Amino acid sequence: MDSNGGLEQTLQEGNILRQLNALIVAHLRHHNLSQAASVVASATMTPLNVEAPPNRLLELIAKGLAAENNGTLRGVSSSVLLPTSYGSVANPRTASIDFSVTHVKGSSKAIPKHESKQISEHKSVVRCARFSPDGMFFATGGADMSIKLFEVPKVKQMLSGDSQARPLIRTFYDHAEPINDIDFHPRSPILISSSKDKCIKFFDFSKTTAKRAFKVFQDTHNVRSLSFHPSGEFLLAGTDHPIPHLYDVNTYQCFLPSNFPDNGVNGAINQVRYSSTGSMYVTASKDGAIRLFDGVSARCVRSISGAHGKSEVTSAVFTRDQRFVLSSGKDSTVKLWEVASGRMVKEYLGAKRVKLRSQAIFNDTEEFVLSIDEGNNEVVTWDARTTEKVARWPSSHSGAPRWIEHSPVESVFVTCGTDRSVRFWKESV
């Protein structure tokens, strides 16, 4: 019996090793490292043309790291975590869209009409917002140095007429300057924030009485933007410094790209964002460039200079399949770029943005692109495939919103801005 068990274990380990070798070869090939792929394939007797989904190896590593940590972050007691369902993300409602295909104008989809309601306000300008990965929460950060956390189901209850619903569940005060950006840990109830005070702060929102950060990273520059790696083990910081700062969450160690150009780079970073698997990250800079980085080596693999003419790039986000990047700039354009070639494949026109550092975003299905029209104080929506404008809605803010953020799992979004208000948008009944 022991002999049979040992044989079965040996066979199982051999099967796992063959799968691992196949993933390594496919990963190297997909990242144009043909020579390395050939060497590994020869040494392990793996077919060089073995098939595997792009970035599958990175996905498994990210999931393994998260499982190893059991959904916790050092410094947070597992006894105070939210239910294990926190951070679990539903499967996308639609398959990934191939934006490289030309779509005929006139075939655009209609987006359901949305309506908004003010649900809260800060004491000063509301500068940023972000949804949690599971869409159950969203947070806002203000120039009043406060961070407000809302529970989405309670927002819906309030909008349905439940006068007892209290969607604002936490308020944090621990920064000395205005909040620039916020993000949620992918697995644990941790909210991070960045500020003009050069700090990155970690808040445990599972504790009802916590008002202050339990962990602080002190950067050397104004931290303008943040993004958690999907594993939760690393975070990106975009600052007034032109080079993105990559932090190890547990050791506090900061890494910088090894091959970043010494000249021609002089702009602060407006936004940093990881791709869905963490295999890449992107920066949108004041010098007008979009830069793509390898998520493992932190090497800059592509720089798109003058992405929005001579204007600064205000936002950049990946599509779910990591094949494209959506950007917006102060030239009043929104553009879609192919990651592999660096070429522009779509352009969305007709919304003025020249003053505010506003974003362009996808809806949860990536069928539509949303942004702000400063001139008309409207939320503008385009069909993502055809680039045709399909909706314009009055923002109902006093003055154009400076931030728009969409839920990753359903058709709701929030806007916030200079009038201090936070508005929640959902489909009209």
N, C-alpha and C positions, 0 to 999 in steps of 0.2 A: 504493500500500500504506500509506504514512504517512497519507494522507488518510482511508482507511478506518479505520485504527487510531485516529486522532483522533476520528472520528465515533463509533466504538464506545465510547471512553472518555467522551465527552460524554454519550452516552445512559446509560451506566452511572452516571455521577455524578448525572445528572438523576433516575434511578430511586432512588438512595440518598437524594437530597434530598427526594423525595416521601415516601419511607418515614419519614424523620426528621420531616418536618412532620406527618405523620399521627400518629406517636408522641407528639409534643409536644401536639397538640390533644387526643388521647385522654387523655394524662396530666393535663392541666389540667382536663378535664371530670370525670375520675374523682375529682379532689381538690376538686370543687365550686367550681372557679375558672371559672365559666361565662362571665363577661364577658371574661376574658383568653383563653379558648379561642375565643370568637367573633371577637375581634380578630385572633388568629393565623390562624384559618381563613380569614378574609376576605382578609388580606394575602398569604397563600400559595396561595389558591384551593384549599384543602383542605376536603372535606366536613366539616361540624361534627359529624355523627353517625358519623364514621369509627370502626370497631371495632378494638380492640387489647386484649390481655390486661392487666388491672390491673397497674401497676408494671413493665410490660415495659421502658419506657425506663430506669428505674433499674437493672433487672437487667443490661441491656446496658452501661450506664455502669460498673457495678461490675465486670463481667467485663473490660471494656476496660482499666480501671485496673490490674486484676490482671495482665492480659496485657502491658501496657506495662512493668510492673515485672519481668516475666518470673519472677514467683514469688519475688522476693527482697525483702529489707528492707534499707534502707541501714544499713551497719554490719556486715552479714553477707556474707562472701565466698561467691559462687556456687559456688566449688569445693568447699565443705564442706556443701552442701545435701544432704538426703536424696534418694532417687530421685524423679523427676518425678511418680510416682504419689501422693506425699504430698499430702494435701489434696483429692484427687479424691473426690467424694462420690457414692455410688451413687444411682440413682433411687429415690424412696420406694417401699416395698413395697405401699402402698395409696394410692388417690386421697384427696385432701383431703375431710374430712367436713363436711357442712353441719350445724353444731350448732344453727342457728336452727330446724330442723325438730323438732317434738315427737316423741320416740321413746317407744313404749309400754313401760311397765315389764313385766317378764316375758319380754321378748325379748332379754335381755342375753346377751352372748357370755361363754363361759368362758375364763379365761386359764389356760394350762398352769401346772402347779405348778412353782415355782422352788426351788432349793436354793442355799445359800451356803457359802463356805469362807473362813476368814481367810487372807489371802495376805501380809500385812505388818502392821507397826505403827509408830507414831511414839513418841517418848519422852514425849509429852504428848497432850492432846486433839487429835483430827484435826478441823479446822474447815471444810474444803471439799474438793471434788473436781470434776473436769471431764474430759470425753472430748474427743479431737481430732475435727475435723469428719468425718474418714474412719473414725472408730471404731477406729483401729489402736493408739491410745495413750490412757491416762488418767493424770491427775496428782492428787496430794493435797497439801494444805497443812496444817501443824500449828501448835499453840501452841508447839512446840519450835523454831519459826522455820525449819524445813526444808521443802523441797518434794521429793516423790518422784515419779518418772516410771516408769510401767509399760507394757510392751508386751503388748497383749491376746492375740495368738497364743501368746506364751510363757506367759501365765496359763493359757490353755486346755490347753497341753501339760502344765503342772504339775498341773492338776486331773485330767488323764487318766492320771496316774501316772508321768510322766517326771521322775525324780528329778534329772536334769541341767538341767532348765529353770530359768532365772533371770529371772523376769519383771520384777524391779526393775532398770532399766537405768541410771538416773541419780538422783543426790541432789544438790540444790543448797542451799547455805547462803550467804545474803547479806543477810538482813533482821535488824534489831535488835529487832523485836517480833513477836508472833504473826501468822501469815498469815491474811488474811480471805477472799481469793478468788483464783482463777486462771483463765486462758483461753489458748487456742491461737490463733496466727495462722492465718488461713484457708488460706494457700498455702505458707508457709515454716515450717521447723522451729523456730519461736520460741514460747516459753512465757512468758507475763507473769504477774506476781503483784502483789498489793497487800497492805498490812500496816498495822498500827497505828502503824508508824514513819513514816507519811505518805508512803511511797515507792511508786512503781510500777516494777518491775524487769523487764528483758528478758533471757531466757536462751536461748542457742543450744544446743538439745539434739542437733544433728548432731555436735557435738564431744564426743568421749568423755571428754576430760579437763577440760572446762569445769565449774567449780564456782561461779563468780561471774557476776554480771550484766555484759553488755557495754553496756547503756544503762540510765539511771535517770532517771525523772521525779520531781521533788520537788514534792508537793502541799502545800497549807497546812493540810490536815485529815487525820484518820484516814481512809484509803481503804478503804471497806467492801465495794465490789463493782466488777467490771470487765466490759467487753464489747467485743470487737473488731468494727468495722464489717466487713461481708462482703468489702470490697475490701482490707482490711488497712491502709488509709491513715489511719484514725482509730480512736480508742478512747474509750469512755465510762468515766467514773469516778463512782461514787456514794460520797459521803463523809459525814462528820458535818455538813457544810454542806447545807442543804436543796435547793440548786440543783445539778443534774448538771453535771459538768465534762466538756467535749468537747475532746480533744486531737488535734492533728495529729501523727501518729507521727514524721514526718520533720523538722518545724520546731520541735517542742516547744510550739507556740502553743496556748493554752487559750482556748476559746470558751464563752460563757455564753448561755443563752436570752435573746432580746431582749425578750420580753414576759412574763417571769415575774412573777407577782403579788407585790406588795411586802408584803402582810399576809396573815395566815391560814396562812402556811407556816412551820412552826417545827420540823419533824422531820428527823432524819437520814435518809439513804436506805439501806434495807436491801439493795436489789437493783436493778441496771440491766441491761437486755437489749435488744439490737437485734432487729428483725424479720429474716426470712430474706433480704430484699433490701436491708436498710438504709434503706428508705424511712421507717421509723418506729423510735422506741425508747420504752421504758416504764420507769417507776420505781415501786418499791414503798417506801413511806415509813413511818417511825415515827409520823407524825401521822395515820395511818389512810387516806391518800389513794393512789390509783393515778393517775399522770399520764402522758399520751401526748404525744409530741413528733414534729414533722415532722423526718425524718432529713436533709433538705436545708437547711431554713432554721433548724433548731434551735428553732422556736417551739413553745410548749406549745399543743396543739390541743384537748386535753380533760383535765379533772380530775374524777375520781370521788371525791368526799369521803366519808368514813365508809364506805368500801367493805366493811369488816369491823366495822361498828358503831363502838364506841369503841376497838377494839383496833388495834394496829399491823399493817401489811401486811408479811409476811415474804418474799414472793416474788411475781414476776409474769413470765410468759413468753408469747410469741406462739404461736399455731398456725402451721403452715407457710404457710398461705394468707394470713396476716396479718389475718384477719377477726375473730379473737377473742383474748382474753388470759385465761390461767388464773392465778388468784391464790390465795394462802393467807394466813391471818392467825392471830393468837393468840386468836381467838374459836372455834377448833376447827372452822372451816369452810373449804372449798375452793370457789371460785366461778369461773364462766366468764362473761366479759363480751363483748358485741358492741362492736367498735371504733367502728363507724359511728354508733351511737346512744348508747353508754355504758350500755346496760341490761344487767342480769344475765339470762342465759338458762339457766344451769344452776347447781345447788348440790349439792355432795357432802358428806354428813354422816356422822358416826360414827367420827371419829378425833380424839382429844384432843390439842391442841397449845396450850399456854398459857405455856410457859417458854422452850423452845428456838426459835431462829430457823431452823426447818426449812422445807422447800419442799414444794410440790406440783408434780409433773412429769407429762408424757405419756410413754408408752412410744414406741418408734420408729415405730409405725404410727398413733399418736394414737387408737387404739381404747380405750385404758385410761388412767386417771389413777392415779398412785401417790403416797402420802405416808406419814408416820410417825404412829403412835398412841403418844404418850408414856405414857399411863396403862397400857396393856397391853404396851408394848415390842414393837410389831408393825409390820410393813410392811403397809399396807392398800391394796387395789386396787379401783377402781370401773370399771364400764363407762362410758366417756366419754359415750356417747349417752344411756343411760337413767338414769344417776346411781346405779344400784343397786350395792351393795357385792358384789363377786364373789369376793374372796379376802382372807384374813388369814394372814400367815405370821410366826411368831416371829422376831425380828430376830437372835437368837443373840448380840447384844451384851450386855455387862454395863451395863445402863442404856440408855435409848432413844438411837438414833442421832440425831445433829444434822444430818446431811446425807445426801441420797439423790440420785444422778445416773444417768441412763439413757443408754445408747449411742444415738447418732442413727441407727444403721444396722442393729442387730440386737437380739434379745431378751436382752440382758445389762445389768446395772446394778451399781453399787457403793453401799455404805453405809459410813459411818464416824462416829465419835463420841467420847464422853467416856471410853470404855474404851481409847482409843488405837489401836484396831484398824481395819483396812481389810478389808472383806468383799466378795467378788466373787460375784454372783448369776447363775445361768443356769438354763435349763429343765432339770428333772429328766429323766434318761435313762429 
